[in-house]
Amino acid sequence: MTDESGPTAPQRACFEAGIKFGTLYHQFAGTPITPESAPSLARAMEAAIENQPHCVAVTVEIAEERLAAAVADGPASYVEFTGRYANVEIVVEREGYRVTTAMTLEDGYPLMRVESVEVV
């Protein structure tokens, strides 16, 4: 059963942002990453997500200290990328609304959340 009024424009913009995070996280999870390859992986992630409709900005910052510690403590010269190694901001504009979202590590979990919804 659907609501006849449907989702609002801000809700549709938030949904678009969620789609971007799902794509970013699941497309790149498991990618081998080292401190040396981290900058190029971050740029590839940004470029891939920015190609999607309604996306106006993506910033991926690799948590270099966490990454280097994981590599140093691990059995190989790399680790697999997960959200614990990145801080991400994605900005989407749709139907007159700008949604800013973020992913940061909170209590060991990469938490994705809506930071703001603004009229543009």
C-alpha positions as CSV (number, residue, x, y, z in Angstrom):
1,M,0.0,0.0,0.0
2,T,1.4,3.4,-0.9
3,D,0.7,6.9,0.4
4,E,-1.1,8.8,-2.3
5,S,0.9,11.9,-1.5
6,G,4.2,10.1,-2.0
7,P,7.6,11.1,-0.6
8,T,8.4,14.8,-0.3
9,A,11.2,16.5,-2.4
10,P,13.5,16.5,0.7
11,Q,12.9,12.8,1.3
12,R,13.7,12.0,-2.4
13,A,16.9,14.0,-2.1
14,C,17.9,12.1,1.1
15,F,17.1,8.8,-0.7
16,E,19.5,9.9,-3.5
17,A,22.2,10.5,-1.0
18,G,21.6,7.1,0.6
19,I,22.0,5.4,-2.8
20,K,25.3,7.1,-3.3
21,F,26.6,5.8,0.1
22,G,25.4,2.3,-0.7
23,T,27.2,2.4,-4.0
24,L,30.4,3.8,-2.5
25,Y,30.5,1.4,0.3
26,H,29.6,-1.8,-1.5
27,Q,31.4,-1.1,-4.7
28,F,34.8,-0.6,-3.0
29,A,34.5,-2.8,0.1
30,G,37.2,-5.5,-0.1
31,T,39.5,-3.5,-2.4
32,P,43.1,-4.1,-1.4
33,I,44.5,-0.9,0.1
34,T,47.9,0.3,1.4
35,P,49.0,3.6,2.7
36,E,50.7,4.2,-0.7
37,S,47.6,3.3,-2.7
38,A,45.1,5.1,-0.4
39,P,45.1,8.5,-2.2
40,S,44.4,7.0,-5.7
41,L,41.6,4.8,-4.2
42,A,40.1,7.9,-2.6
43,R,40.2,9.8,-5.9
44,A,38.7,6.8,-7.7
45,M,35.9,6.6,-5.2
46,E,35.1,10.3,-5.5
47,A,35.1,10.2,-9.3
48,A,32.9,7.1,-9.5
49,I,30.2,8.5,-7.1
50,E,30.3,12.0,-8.7
51,N,29.2,10.4,-12.0
52,Q,25.9,9.6,-10.5
53,P,22.8,11.7,-11.0
54,H,22.2,14.6,-8.6
55,C,25.6,14.3,-7.0
56,V,27.4,17.6,-6.7
57,A,30.4,16.8,-4.5
58,V,32.2,13.8,-2.9
59,T,35.1,14.0,-0.5
60,V,36.8,10.8,0.6
61,E,39.6,11.2,3.2
62,I,41.4,8.0,4.1
63,A,42.1,7.6,7.8
64,E,45.9,7.1,7.3
65,E,46.8,6.3,10.9
66,R,44.2,3.6,11.2
67,L,45.1,2.2,7.8
68,A,48.9,2.2,8.5
69,A,48.3,0.5,11.9
70,A,46.1,-2.2,10.4
71,V,48.7,-2.9,7.7
72,A,51.5,-3.0,10.3
73,D,49.5,-5.4,12.6
74,G,48.3,-7.6,9.7
75,P,49.8,-10.7,8.0
76,A,50.0,-9.0,4.6
77,S,51.3,-5.7,3.1
78,Y,47.8,-4.5,2.6
79,V,44.3,-4.6,4.1
80,E,40.9,-4.8,2.5
81,F,39.1,-1.5,2.4
82,T,36.1,-1.0,4.8
83,G,34.4,2.1,6.0
84,R,36.6,2.1,9.1
85,Y,39.4,3.5,6.9
86,A,37.5,6.5,5.4
87,N,35.7,9.7,6.3
88,V,33.3,10.6,3.5
89,E,31.1,13.5,2.7
90,I,28.5,13.4,-0.1
91,V,26.4,16.3,-1.3
92,V,23.4,15.8,-3.4
93,E,21.0,18.4,-5.0
94,R,17.6,17.4,-6.2
95,E,14.4,19.3,-6.7
96,G,15.6,22.4,-5.0
97,Y,17.2,20.7,-2.0
98,R,20.8,20.2,-1.0
99,V,21.5,17.2,1.2
100,T,24.9,16.9,2.9
101,T,25.7,13.4,4.3
102,A,28.7,12.0,6.0
103,M,30.3,8.7,7.1
104,T,32.7,8.6,10.0
105,L,33.8,5.9,12.4
106,E,31.8,5.9,15.6
107,D,32.4,3.3,18.3
108,G,34.2,1.1,15.7
109,Y,31.4,1.3,13.2
110,P,31.3,3.4,9.9
111,L,28.1,5.4,10.6
112,M,26.4,7.1,7.6
113,R,24.1,10.0,8.4
114,V,22.3,13.0,7.0
115,E,24.1,16.1,8.2
116,S,21.8,18.7,6.7
117,V,18.9,19.4,4.3
118,E,18.8,22.9,2.8
119,V,16.7,24.7,0.3
120,V,18.9,25.9,-2.7
